[in-house]
Amino acid sequence: MQDAFEFDPQPLLSPTSITSVVEVTDAELAWLAGIIDGEGNLQATVQAKKCGSKGGRQNYYEPKVRITNTDVRMIQRVSEIYVKLGLVFFYAVNSVKRYKNRKSTWRNQLEITVGSKIQIIKLLEAVMPYLVHKQRYAAIMLEAIHWVQSQPRRGRHSAGTNYTGKNEFQEYIAAMAAEREFHIEPEVTHRVASQVLQW
């Protein structure tokens, strides 16, 4: 793994309805990056799934990019940009009914998810120049996906080498975990009205 992570700068739609990629503006990508920064979840998990013809189980890297919100208008706007980018994505409703101690003010959330490695690469490379606090995490995730894609016989129907046990992969996971925990205590910042925040 490299020491520095670098990069080059509706109603429900089924994947079959995505027929062509429409040009996306810089303003749309900047807006989407802001939504991902604020409302998005870049998820990097390792899951055990069946593999090979003998039905054994093996760990696989399953990244996802999720955006969740109670305002369906925002999710609709995200879906419009996703369609322009030619992405494959899906929806889910997070119902408050599943929470026993839910409050009367809680509302159901609508979630839009990109769950394919190839699709995530396309999405993150598009918004990367505009991301702020999730930019480094996204860069590590991208590099991890490219590394996984380079591994031989990595599919679920193949009993190939378990790449998740390799040191290189564990370094990616550790780097993402460290970036997720990164925090600057607001009290140590240098705050002067109408001037850029410093620390």
C-alpha positions in Angstrom: 0.0 0.0 0.0 1.3 3.4 -0.9 2.1 5.9 1.9 0.1 8.6 0.3 -3.3 8.1 -1.4 -3.5 10.0 -4.6 -6.2 10.3 -7.3 -6.9 12.1 -10.6 -8.8 14.8 -10.4 -37.2 10.2 -9.5 -39.3 7.5 -9.1 -37.6 4.1 -8.7 -35.5 3.3 -11.7 -34.4 -0.2 -12.5 -30.9 -0.8 -13.9 -32.5 -1.8 -17.2 -33.8 1.7 -17.5 -30.3 3.2 -17.6 -29.5 3.3 -21.3 -26.9 6.0 -21.7 -24.6 8.3 -19.7 -25.7 11.9 -19.8 -23.1 14.7 -19.1 -22.9 15.6 -15.5 -22.0 19.2 -14.6 -19.3 20.2 -12.1 -22.0 21.8 -10.0 -23.9 18.5 -9.8 -20.8 16.6 -8.8 -19.9 19.2 -6.2 -23.4 19.0 -4.8 -23.3 15.2 -4.7 -19.9 15.2 -3.0 -21.3 17.5 -0.3 -24.2 15.1 0.3 -21.8 12.2 0.5 -19.6 14.1 2.9 -22.6 15.0 5.1 -25.2 12.3 4.7 -23.2 9.4 3.1 -21.7 6.3 4.6 -18.7 4.8 2.9 -18.9 1.2 4.2 -16.0 -1.2 4.0 -16.9 -4.5 5.4 -15.6 -8.1 5.1 -18.4 -10.7 4.9 -18.3 -14.5 4.8 -20.1 -16.0 1.8 -20.3 -19.4 0.1 -17.7 -20.0 -2.5 -16.6 -22.8 -4.9 -18.6 -25.8 -6.0 -18.2 -27.6 -2.6 -20.2 -24.9 -0.7 -17.4 -23.7 1.5 -17.3 -20.2 3.0 -14.8 -17.5 2.5 -14.4 -13.9 3.4 -14.9 -11.2 0.7 -14.5 -7.4 0.7 -18.0 -5.8 0.2 -17.7 -2.0 0.0 -20.9 0.1 -0.3 -21.7 3.8 -0.7 -25.0 4.6 1.1 -26.9 7.9 1.4 -29.8 8.0 3.8 -32.2 10.8 4.6 -35.8 11.4 5.6 -36.4 13.8 2.7 -37.1 11.8 -0.4 -36.6 14.9 -2.6 -32.9 14.8 -1.8 -32.6 11.1 -2.5 -34.5 11.7 -5.8 -31.9 14.3 -6.8 -29.1 11.9 -5.9 -30.8 9.3 -8.1 -31.0 11.7 -11.0 -27.2 12.3 -10.9 -26.6 8.5 -10.4 -28.6 7.9 -13.6 -26.6 10.5 -15.5 -23.4 8.8 -14.3 -24.8 5.5 -15.6 -24.6 3.9 -12.2 -26.5 0.8 -11.0 -28.0 1.4 -7.6 -30.9 0.3 -5.3 -33.2 1.7 -2.6 -34.3 0.6 0.8 -36.7 2.1 3.4 -35.4 2.2 7.0 -38.5 2.0 9.1 -38.7 3.5 12.6 -41.0 0.6 13.5 -38.0 -1.7 14.1 -36.8 0.5 17.0 -38.6 -0.3 20.3 -37.7 3.0 22.0 -38.5 5.1 19.0 -39.7 8.7 19.5 -42.8 10.2 18.0 -40.6 12.7 16.1 -38.6 10.0 14.3 -39.4 9.5 10.6 -38.7 6.7 8.1 -35.6 7.1 6.1 -35.0 6.4 2.4 -31.7 4.9 1.5 -29.9 4.8 -1.9 -27.0 2.4 -2.2 -24.2 1.7 -4.7 -23.0 -1.8 -3.9 -20.8 -2.9 -6.8 -17.1 -2.4 -6.8 -17.0 -1.3 -10.4 -19.9 1.1 -9.8 -18.2 2.5 -6.6 -15.0 3.2 -8.6 -17.0 5.1 -11.1 -18.8 7.1 -8.4 -15.9 7.9 -6.2 -13.6 8.9 -9.1 -16.3 11.4 -10.2 -16.8 13.1 -6.9 -13.3 12.7 -5.5 -12.0 16.3 -6.3 -15.0 17.8 -4.4 -15.0 15.6 -1.3 -13.7 17.2 1.9 -13.6 15.2 5.1 -14.3 11.8 3.4 -11.8 12.4 0.7 -8.9 10.5 2.2 -11.2 7.6 3.3 -12.6 7.5 -0.3 -9.1 7.4 -1.7 -8.1 4.5 0.5 -11.3 2.7 -0.3 -10.6 3.1 -4.0 -7.0 1.8 -3.7 -8.3 -1.2 -1.8 -10.9 -2.0 -4.4 -8.3 -1.8 -7.2 -6.0 -4.1 -5.2 -8.8 -6.6 -4.6 -9.6 -6.5 -8.4 -6.0 -7.4 -9.1 -6.1 -10.6 -7.0 -6.4 -13.9 -8.9 -9.6 -16.0 -8.6 -11.3 -13.6 -6.3 -15.0 -14.4 -7.3 -17.6 -16.1 -5.0 -17.8 -19.1 -7.3 -14.0 -19.7 -7.1 -12.1 -21.4 -4.2 -9.1 -19.1 -4.8 -6.8 -17.6 -2.3 -8.4 -15.8 0.6 -7.1 -12.3 -0.1 -8.7 -10.8 3.0 -6.0 -12.6 5.1 -3.1 -10.9 3.3 -1.1 -8.2 5.0 -1.7 -5.8 2.2 -5.5 -6.0 2.6 -5.3 -5.8 6.3 -3.3 -2.5 5.9 -6.1 -1.0 3.8 -8.7 -2.0 6.5 -6.5 -0.6 9.2 -6.0 2.7 7.3 -9.7 3.1 6.7 -10.5 2.4 10.4 -7.9 5.0 11.5 -9.3 7.6 9.1 -12.8 6.9 10.4 -11.6 7.6 13.9 -9.7 10.8 13.0 -10.9 13.7 15.1 -9.7 17.2 15.9 -11.0 18.5 19.2 -12.9 21.8 18.6 -11.5 23.4 21.7 -8.0 23.3 20.4 -8.9 25.2 17.2 -7.9 28.8 16.6 -11.2 30.7 16.1 -11.3 34.3 14.9 -14.5 35.8 13.5 -14.5 36.2 9.7 -11.2 34.3 9.4 -10.4 30.8 8.2 -10.5 28.3 11.0 -7.0 27.0 12.1 -5.6 24.3 14.3 
